[in-house]
Amino acid sequence: MVAPKPGEIYIEFFQIGQQVKAVAVDATTGVEVTVFGPASVSQHDLQNLAVRKLQMRLRQLGHS
């Protein structure tokens, strides 16, 4: 198994009715965050929000 690159983030999208759930996972630490938005919002916008939330959570946990 290949080790993840530092800063690598996995993103998954799930449509749930009229909402989309975006999950961002830091590949190195396994820290995961979730955001929701309306289905009318672009995946790019939800991805950016999820990545920013993940970065904030990593800082809170002491991972730079």
Residue pairs with C-beta under 8 A, 6 or more apart in sequence:
4 27
4 28
5 27
6 28
7 28
8 26
8 27
8 28
9 24
9 25
9 26
9 27
9 51
9 54
10 24
10 25
10 27
11 22
11 23
11 24
11 25
11 47
11 50
11 51
12 22
12 23
12 25
13 20
13 21
13 22
13 23
13 43
13 46
14 20
14 21
14 23
15 21
15 39
18 38
18 39
19 36
19 37
19 38
19 39
20 36
20 37
20 38
20 39
20 41
20 43
20 46
21 34
21 35
21 36
22 34
22 35
22 36
22 37
22 43
22 46
22 47
22 49
22 50
23 32
23 33
23 34
23 50
24 32
24 33
24 34
24 35
24 47
24 50
24 51
24 53
24 54
25 31
25 32
25 54
26 32
26 54
26 58
26 63
29 58
29 61
29 63
31 54
31 57
31 58
31 61
31 63
32 54
33 50
33 53
33 54
33 57
34 50
35 46
35 49
35 50
35 53
37 45
37 46
37 49
58 64
